[in-house]
């Protein structure tokens, strides 16, 4: 019998086929490193994202997406980059800044060790201060936030589905890959506790939202095609990606949100990028 459940699966499968048929399947270009290759800089583990291209935005038939995730568009990233394997942790933040602003520490988590949980309760502006400080302590490193396109490219790791592990229309596999409202106790968890994507990145779905460099735009009309951060001289909010310990649907690879640069919350953190020198 053809049920609504079967129809949803069929629509999502068709969506992935449409992306491939559109003439721009994800691709990578040759580089000096292998996709997912590991390196450590300033005590932070990074993985390599090769140059390449993909289609950015929501799967056309994904009923849980919204207009801000459209139109789906081609992005070509000419330069590979290193991206932190995990969200920046409380310990890493404290080692650079000398204090820990996170909500989920101490009595809030019954005094269990929270040092390996993602740092949260940090604004975009505060993240910029962290970046300035860590770059000053490590000359030539040039750490920065990823652009929104770099973030999604790294999250997808050459996949075209709603999640990097597949369409998962009924969220039957999400527990293996993401911390979210139904499996984490409405709080953050240690980074790296779930399965990584194909390039060995952890927690790009769930745990905490992640700041990226871009100003927020209502949709992707006119977005840069080269993967650079999208500027906006009159912008008021910055983009966050990746979902958090809240809803499962916000863990989709194309899901996006925005907040003021001064905003901080116990479900927003970040990860770093380092360009190849």
C-alpha positions as CSV (number, residue, x, y, z in Angstrom):
1,X,0.0,0.0,0.0
2,X,1.3,3.5,-0.9
3,X,1.2,5.5,2.3
4,X,2.1,9.0,3.2
5,X,5.3,7.6,4.7
6,X,6.2,6.0,1.4
7,X,5.4,9.2,-0.5
8,X,7.8,11.2,1.7
9,X,10.6,8.7,1.2
10,X,10.0,8.8,-2.6
11,X,10.0,12.6,-2.6
12,X,13.3,12.9,-0.8
13,X,14.9,10.3,-3.0
14,X,13.6,12.2,-6.0
15,X,15.1,15.4,-4.6
16,X,18.6,13.9,-4.4
17,X,18.2,12.6,-8.0
18,X,17.2,16.1,-9.2
19,X,20.3,17.6,-7.7
20,X,22.5,15.1,-9.5
21,X,20.6,15.5,-12.7
22,X,21.0,19.3,-12.5
23,X,24.5,18.9,-13.8
24,X,26.5,19.9,-10.7
25,X,27.1,16.9,-8.5
26,X,29.6,17.6,-5.7
27,X,33.2,17.2,-6.7
28,X,36.7,17.7,-5.3
29,X,39.9,18.9,-6.9
30,X,43.4,17.5,-6.4
31,X,45.4,19.0,-3.5
32,X,48.4,18.2,-1.4
33,X,46.2,16.6,1.3
34,X,43.6,13.9,1.5
35,X,40.0,14.8,2.4
36,X,39.6,14.4,6.1
37,X,43.4,14.3,6.7
38,X,44.2,15.5,10.3
39,X,46.6,18.1,11.6
40,X,46.9,19.9,14.9
41,X,47.5,23.7,15.2
42,X,47.6,25.6,18.5
43,X,46.3,22.5,20.3
44,X,43.2,22.3,18.1
45,X,42.6,19.3,15.8
46,X,41.7,20.2,12.2
47,X,40.7,18.2,9.2
48,X,41.3,19.0,5.5
49,X,38.5,20.1,3.2
50,X,39.8,19.9,-0.4
51,X,38.9,22.5,-3.1
52,X,35.8,21.6,-5.0
53,X,32.2,22.4,-5.6
54,X,28.7,21.6,-4.6
55,X,25.1,22.8,-4.7
56,X,24.3,24.8,-1.6
57,X,20.9,25.0,0.0
58,X,17.8,22.9,0.7
59,X,16.9,19.8,-1.2
60,X,14.1,20.9,-3.5
61,X,11.5,18.6,-2.0
62,X,12.4,18.9,1.7
63,X,9.2,19.8,3.3
64,X,11.0,20.9,6.5
65,X,13.1,23.5,4.8
66,X,12.1,27.2,4.5
67,X,12.7,29.9,2.0
68,X,15.9,31.2,3.6
69,X,17.5,28.0,2.4
70,X,16.7,28.7,-1.2
71,X,17.4,29.0,-4.1
72,X,19.8,26.0,-4.3
73,X,22.9,27.3,-6.1
74,X,26.3,26.2,-7.4
75,X,29.3,27.1,-5.3
76,X,32.9,26.5,-6.4
77,X,35.6,26.6,-3.6
78,X,39.0,27.0,-5.3
79,X,41.1,26.8,-2.2
80,X,41.1,24.0,0.3
81,X,41.1,24.8,4.0
82,X,41.5,23.2,7.4
83,X,38.4,23.2,9.7
84,X,38.4,22.2,13.3
85,X,37.4,18.6,13.7
86,X,35.2,19.5,16.7
87,X,33.4,22.5,18.0
88,X,35.8,24.7,20.1
89,X,35.6,23.3,23.6
90,X,35.4,25.0,27.0
91,X,38.9,24.0,27.7
92,X,40.2,25.5,24.5
93,X,38.4,28.7,25.0
94,X,39.7,29.0,28.6
95,X,43.3,28.3,27.5
96,X,43.1,31.3,25.2
97,X,40.9,33.7,27.0
98,X,41.5,32.8,30.6
99,X,37.9,32.3,31.6
100,X,34.9,30.1,30.7
101,X,31.6,31.8,29.8
102,X,29.7,28.6,29.2
103,X,26.4,27.9,30.9
104,X,26.8,24.2,31.0
105,X,29.5,23.8,33.7
106,X,29.8,23.6,37.4
107,X,26.6,23.2,39.4
108,X,24.5,23.3,36.2
109,X,25.9,19.9,35.2
110,X,26.3,18.5,38.8
111,X,30.0,19.4,38.8
112,X,31.0,16.8,36.2
113,X,33.9,17.7,34.0
114,X,32.6,19.9,31.2
115,X,36.0,20.9,29.7
116,X,35.4,18.8,26.6
117,X,31.9,20.1,26.0
118,X,31.6,22.8,23.3
119,X,32.0,26.4,24.6
120,X,28.7,28.2,24.4
121,X,27.2,31.4,25.6
122,X,29.6,33.3,23.3
123,X,28.6,36.1,20.9
124,X,29.9,36.5,17.4
125,X,31.7,39.6,18.7
126,X,33.3,37.6,21.5
127,X,34.4,34.9,19.0
128,X,36.2,37.6,17.0
129,X,38.1,38.6,20.2
130,X,39.0,34.9,20.7
131,X,40.3,34.8,17.1
132,X,42.3,37.9,17.5
133,X,43.9,36.6,20.7
134,X,44.7,33.1,19.4
135,X,46.2,34.6,16.2
136,X,48.3,37.0,18.2
137,X,49.7,34.0,20.2
138,X,50.3,32.0,17.1
139,X,51.8,34.3,14.4
140,X,51.0,33.2,10.9
141,X,48.2,30.9,11.8
142,X,45.4,33.1,10.4
143,X,42.5,31.3,12.2
144,X,39.1,32.6,11.3
145,X,35.4,31.6,11.2
146,X,34.3,29.6,8.1
147,X,32.1,31.3,5.6
148,X,28.6,29.9,5.4
149,X,29.4,28.2,2.1
150,X,32.6,26.7,3.5
151,X,30.6,25.5,6.5
152,X,27.9,23.7,4.4
153,X,30.5,22.3,2.0
154,X,32.5,20.8,5.0
155,X,29.3,19.5,6.6
156,X,28.0,17.8,3.5
157,X,31.4,16.2,2.6
158,X,30.2,15.5,-1.0
159,X,26.7,14.3,0.1
160,X,23.5,15.7,-1.4
161,X,21.0,14.5,1.1
162,X,19.2,16.3,4.0
163,X,21.7,15.0,6.5
164,X,25.3,13.9,5.8
165,X,24.3,10.4,6.7
166,X,21.3,10.3,4.3
167,X,17.7,11.5,3.9
168,X,16.6,9.9,7.2
169,X,12.9,11.0,6.7
170,X,11.7,9.6,10.0
171,X,14.9,10.4,12.0
172,X,15.6,6.7,12.6
173,X,19.4,7.2,12.3
174,X,20.0,10.6,13.8
175,X,20.8,9.3,17.2
176,X,24.0,7.9,15.8
177,X,25.2,11.2,14.5
178,X,23.8,14.1,16.5
179,X,23.0,15.4,20.0
180,X,19.6,16.9,19.9
181,X,16.5,17.3,22.1
182,X,15.5,13.6,22.2
183,X,18.8,12.1,23.2
184,X,21.0,14.6,25.1
185,X,19.0,15.7,28.1
186,X,18.5,19.3,26.9
187,X,22.1,20.2,27.3
188,X,25.5,20.0,25.5
189,X,27.6,16.9,25.5
190,X,31.3,16.2,25.0
191,X,32.4,16.9,21.5
192,X,33.2,13.8,19.3
193,X,30.7,11.5,21.0
194,X,28.7,10.8,17.8
195,X,29.7,9.5,14.4
196,X,31.6,11.9,12.1
197,X,30.9,12.7,8.5
198,X,32.9,11.5,5.5
199,X,35.6,14.0,6.2
200,X,36.0,13.2,9.9
201,X,34.1,16.2,11.1
202,X,32.1,15.8,14.3
203,X,28.9,17.5,15.6
204,X,28.1,19.6,12.5
205,X,24.6,18.4,13.3
206,X,23.4,19.2,16.8
207,X,25.2,19.9,20.1
208,X,25.4,23.7,19.5
209,X,24.7,26.1,16.7
210,X,27.9,27.4,15.1
211,X,28.7,31.0,14.2
212,X,29.9,31.6,10.7
213,X,31.4,34.8,9.2
214,X,28.5,35.9,7.0
215,X,25.9,38.5,7.5
216,X,22.4,37.0,7.2
217,X,20.3,37.5,4.1
218,X,16.7,36.4,3.8
219,X,17.6,33.9,1.0
220,X,20.4,33.0,-1.3
221,X,19.5,35.3,-4.2
222,X,22.8,37.0,-5.2
223,X,24.9,34.9,-2.9
224,X,28.7,34.6,-3.7
225,X,29.4,31.7,-6.0
226,X,33.0,31.4,-4.9
227,X,32.4,30.3,-1.3
228,X,33.4,33.6,0.2
229,X,31.6,35.2,3.2
230,X,28.6,37.2,2.1
231,X,28.9,40.8,3.2
232,X,26.0,43.2,3.9
233,X,26.8,46.9,4.6
234,X,23.4,47.3,6.2
235,X,23.2,43.8,7.9
236,X,22.1,43.5,11.4
237,X,22.4,39.7,12.2
238,X,25.0,37.0,11.6
239,X,24.4,33.5,10.4
240,X,24.5,30.4,12.6
241,X,24.5,26.8,11.3
242,X,24.2,23.2,12.4
243,X,21.4,23.1,14.8
244,X,21.9,22.4,18.5
245,X,20.6,20.4,21.4
246,X,17.1,21.4,20.3
247,X,15.0,20.2,17.3
248,X,16.0,17.4,15.0
249,X,15.0,19.3,11.9
250,X,17.5,22.1,12.6
251,X,20.2,19.5,12.3
252,X,19.7,19.3,8.5
253,X,22.7,20.2,6.4
254,X,21.0,23.2,4.9
255,X,19.3,24.5,8.1
256,X,20.2,28.1,9.0
257,X,19.3,30.8,11.5
258,X,20.6,34.2,12.5
259,X,21.3,36.3,15.6
260,X,22.6,39.7,16.5
261,X,26.5,39.8,16.7
262,X,26.1,40.6,20.4
263,X,23.8,37.7,21.1
264,X,24.9,34.8,23.3
265,X,23.1,31.7,24.3
266,X,23.8,28.3,25.8
267,X,23.1,26.6,22.5
268,X,25.5,28.7,20.3
269,X,29.2,28.0,19.8
270,X,31.6,27.8,16.9
271,X,34.5,26.1,15.1
272,X,37.5,27.5,13.4
273,X,39.0,27.5,9.9
274,X,42.7,27.8,9.0
275,X,43.7,28.5,5.4
276,X,46.5,26.5,3.9
277,X,49.7,28.6,3.8
